[in-house]
Amino acid sequence: MDVIGRYRLQDKIGAGAFATVWRGYDDDLDVDVAVKVLADNWASRADVRERFLSEARLMRRIASDRVVRVFDLGRLPDGRPYFVMDYVGGGSLGDVLRHGPLEVVDALWWGADLARAVAALHNEGVVHRDVTPANLLLRPNQSGESGGGGTHRIVLADLGLAKRAAEASGLTQAVGTPSYMAPEQGRGDGGFDERADIYAVGAVTYALITGHPPFSSSSIGEVVNRDPDLPPPSLQSLLHDAVGQLDDVLGRALAYRVTDRWERADALAERLEAEAYRLEQEAPIRAMERTRIAGDDTLPTTVATDPPVRRRRRRNRAWFLLSLPVVFVLAGVGGWFLFGQ
């Protein structure tokens, strides 16, 4: 399969149980595209085909640059549907996590950016239901934008499980990725809303900090049967560093009971941003405290709050010591001229 419609296929960029995604090229528009094609083993299932097309229609209707946009739809000669999306070429948060956990501050900025993206989806009246690192694409920032990674912003992809919020409360099928799934979503009793996505935002942020989800559930049964009073492993104990209010902030996002969770994704985003900023401001002070514990008391504490000042003072002291021999030589020559003749 080298061509689909007017799109030349370049390489496979993703594959799941129901569909395959290809990177293609649109010669008419002179742009890269992503082409999602229903898997041939599901072609005869009318319900699966309809769900596939519903995803395309939903993505098309959402007016936010935080969601991958669909701009074309078609069918292959064998009848399988496909749809064409904007190509987001920065990889995914799943790719980032494959290299291990991030620095806490970086993870918090990414988490806040994710919460903002989810808030944009909720503002459109849609619940994602499958917020996982693999479904979070990274788009290079445009001029003047800011994002979790500084140079990229998170864009939500794979809305195959997404539903209108009004419909979500009536769903009874448990679907999603267990390690990032809210308990009420796993029960499949229809009792969930946008706060299921907020749980997933907390789980992804926790994974960015530690390298793994807070609860490594391999099945939906494990999600549902988790002890309601069991909190996620403490970041304070895992990192052995000052993490401030992070355990409380993420603990509230990851609460077993829906009513204990953040009610809005943008409220969670604000707290994550505040914690990231606070940790950035405190980092030089904590570094100085670690130095003092190691036995280096050569500099006053106030210097630690301004690392450039500390470097400048050390540099000036070094120049002073290096200049002493020159001063002695010049003094000796001057004395010889004055008194030696």
Secondary structure, 3 states (H helix, E strand, C coil): CCEECCEEEEEEEEECCCEEEEEEEECCCCEEEEEEEECHHHCCCHHHHHHHHHHHHHHHHCCCCCECCEEEEEECCCCCEEEEEECCCCCEHHHHHCCCCCCHHHHHHHHHHHHHHHHHHHHCCEECCCCCHHHEEEEECCCCCCCCCCCEEEEECCCCCCEEHHHHCCCCCCCCCHHHCCHHHHHCCCCCCCHHHHHHHHHHHHHHHHCCCCCCCCCHHHHHCCCCCCCCCCHHHHHCCCCCCHHHHHHHHCCCCHHHCCCCHHHHHHHHHHHHHHHHHHHHHHHHHHHHHCCCCCCCHHHHHCHHHHHHHHHHHHHHHHHHHHHHHHHHHHHHHHHCC
